Amino acid sequence: MSILAWLVVGLVSGFLASKVVNRSGEGLLLDILLGVLGAIVGGFLFRQFGHSGVSGINLYSIFVAFIGAVVVLGLYHLVIRRRAF
């Protein structure tokens, strides 16, 4: 996939995941970064269970990236919340 495709999938999945996890976005740049990281994590997780990972700009890839972004955002909030105390 091209860098532009990763950014688009990362933006969409990161935005959707941030709305689900904490009801507000983390900011455009952090949403993109966590979404792209989520796409990588989601692709890895889906491949471990015998499915294909992120393959382009399509609904399946956005779904895979969304699942990965929810996992990444959950871990992100656990780490940030622990640092605040």
Backbone hydrogen bonds, N-H to C=O, Kabsch-Sander energy under -0.5 kcal/mol:
donor,donor_aa,acceptor,acceptor_aa,energy
6,W,2,S,-2.1
7,L,3,I,-2.3
8,V,4,L,-2.3
9,V,5,A,-2.7
10,G,6,W,-2.7
11,L,7,L,-2.7
12,V,8,V,-2.5
13,S,9,V,-2.6
14,G,10,G,-2.5
15,F,11,L,-2.4
16,L,12,V,-2.4
17,A,13,S,-2.6
18,S,14,G,-2.2
19,K,15,F,-1.7
20,V,16,L,-1.7
21,V,17,A,-3.0
22,N,18,S,-1.8
23,R,19,K,-0.7
24,S,18,S,-0.7
31,D,27,G,-2.8
32,I,28,L,-2.2
33,L,29,L,-2.6
34,L,30,L,-2.8
35,G,31,D,-2.1
36,V,32,I,-2.8
37,L,33,L,-2.4
38,G,34,L,-2.2
39,A,35,G,-2.1
40,I,36,V,-1.9
41,V,37,L,-2.6
42,G,38,G,-3.4
43,G,39,A,-2.3
44,F,40,I,-2.2
45,L,41,V,-2.8
46,F,42,G,-2.8
47,R,43,G,-2.1
48,Q,44,F,-1.8
49,F,45,L,-1.0
50,G,47,R,-1.4
51,H,46,F,-2.7
58,N,56,G,-1.2
62,I,58,N,-2.1
63,F,59,L,-2.4
64,V,60,Y,-2.6
65,A,61,S,-2.7
66,F,62,I,-2.4
67,I,63,F,-2.4
68,G,64,V,-2.1
69,A,65,A,-2.7
70,V,66,F,-2.3
71,V,67,I,-1.8
72,V,68,G,-2.7
73,L,69,A,-3.0
74,G,70,V,-2.2
75,L,71,V,-2.2
76,Y,72,V,-2.7
77,H,73,L,-2.6
78,L,74,G,-1.7
79,V,75,L,-2.2
80,I,76,Y,-2.8
81,R,77,H,-2.3
82,R,78,L,-1.6
83,R,79,V,-1.7
84,A,80,I,-1.4
85,F,81,R,-0.6
85,F,82,R,-0.6
